[in-house]
Amino acid sequence: MADFVSIGAVRYDIVRVSPEKATTFNWADAVDFEKQGAPFIQYAHARACSIMKNAQDEGITYEGYDPNILLEEQEIALIKKLAGFGNTIDNAAKELKPNLLAIYARELADSFNQFYRYVPVLSGEPEFRSARLALVDCSRIVLANALDTLGITAPESM
């Protein structure tokens, strides 16, 4: 685990800065969860994987869920952030600025963590569990894709 966290921390710290700007690498900042670097994003992905595994173990699925019931502030914020992934990829590629994707991944991890902190996923009413579980799985997939695009491992556990 230390390998993929440290490699991810270095890669993220390099790519998070706009290509036109000079940067100085600081190891302590790169691995600091409070600074919201690669370990912060990787942990959000691992948390989403853990929720999905717990749901699977409990026989909870999101088949036939109703997305229209997701009206909590954190749910809406997360949905909006997820919806921006395609545009972020396009803009990062067109402008040759991978830092746009790095910033997006950090913001998505933060939005996911806010959602997880304030909205019960597996302990809510069945219809909410299904819809929220679908949101967790979408978050897991987009976090994994963002990390992979940045060349950073998306761990299933940490």
N, C-alpha and C positions, 0 to 999 in steps of 0.2 A: 504494500500500500504506500509506503514512504516514497517509493520510486515514482509512481504515477502522480502523486501529489506534488512532489518536488519538481518533476519535469513540467507538469501542468502549470505550476506557480511561475516558473521561469518563462515558459512560452507566453502565458497570459500577461505577465508584467512587461514583456517586450512588445506585444501586439496591442496592448490597451492604449498606447500613446499614439497620437496622430503621426503619420510618417514624416511630416515636415518638422516635427519638434524633436529636440534633443532630449535624451532621458538618461538618468543614472539609475542603475539597478541597485536595489536595496533588498537583501535577502529577507530581513525581518519583516519588511512590508509585504513582500511577495507571498509569504506563507501565513500572514496574519488574517484570521477569519473576520475580524472586525473591519479590515480594510476592504473586504468584499472582492477578493481576487479569485483565482482559479479554485482554491480549496472551498471557498464559499459556494461557488457555482456547482462544483462537484458534489458537495454535501447536499445541496438542494436536489440534485438528480438522484443521489443515493436515497434520500428521504422519500422521494416519489416512488422509487423502486420498492422500498420497504412497505409503503402503503399498499401498493399493488399486490405484493406478495401476501401481506396480511389479509387483504380482501379475498385473494384466491384461496387461502387457507380456510377462510370462513365461508366460502362458497358465494361470495358477493360478486355480482357482475354488473355491468352497466348496459346490458342489452335492453333495448327498448326504452331508454331514458328520455326524459323531457328536458331539453336545455332551457326552455322558457321559464322554468322555476328558479333558475339561478339569478337571484336578484340582490343578493348581499353585495355591499360595496366592494369587498375584497374579491368576490367572484367576478364581478363586472370588470374590475381593474385587471384581473388576470386574463380574462377573455380578450380584452382589448390589447393587452401586451402580446398575447399569443398570436393575435391576428396580424400583428406588425412584422412577423418573422420574414415573410416573403419579400416585402419591401426593403427590409433591412439588408437582406442578402443581396438584392438587386443594387441597392445604393452602395454598399460596401464594394461590390465588384466593379460597378461603373466608375466610381470615384477612386478606386484603388486604395481604399481606406479600411483595412481589416479592423481598425479600432472601433468602427461603427458596430461591428458584430460583437466585439468584446464588451462594449458598453451595453448593448442590447442584452447579452447573456447575463450580465451582472444585474441589470434591471429586472429581467425575467425571474432570476433566482430570488431577488428581493420580493417581487410581487407574489411569487409562489409561497415564500416563507410567511408573508403577511396573511395570505389566504389560509395556510395551514395553522397558523397561530390563532386565528379568530373564528374559523368556520369548522365545525365538526364534520369530518368526512365519513368515517366508519361507524360513528356512534349516533348519527342522526336518523331521522325517519327514513324508511326504505326508499321512497322516491327521491329524496334528497341525497341519500347515499349513492344511488346509481348515477345521478347527474354529476355529483361532485367527484365521484370516482372517474368518470369520463374526463373531467377537467384535470384531474391528477395525471391520468394517462397521457393526455395531450401535452401537458407540461413536461412530463418525462421524455416524451418523444422529441419535442422541440429543444429541450435542454441538451439531450444527447446529440441531436443534429448540430446545434450551435457549437458545442464543445468539439465534436468531431471535425467540423469545418475549420475550427481554430487549431486543430492538431493536438487536442487535449483529450485524455481518456475520460470517459463518462462511467465512473464506477457504479456497480449495483449496490455496494455497501461500503461503509467507511467506519 
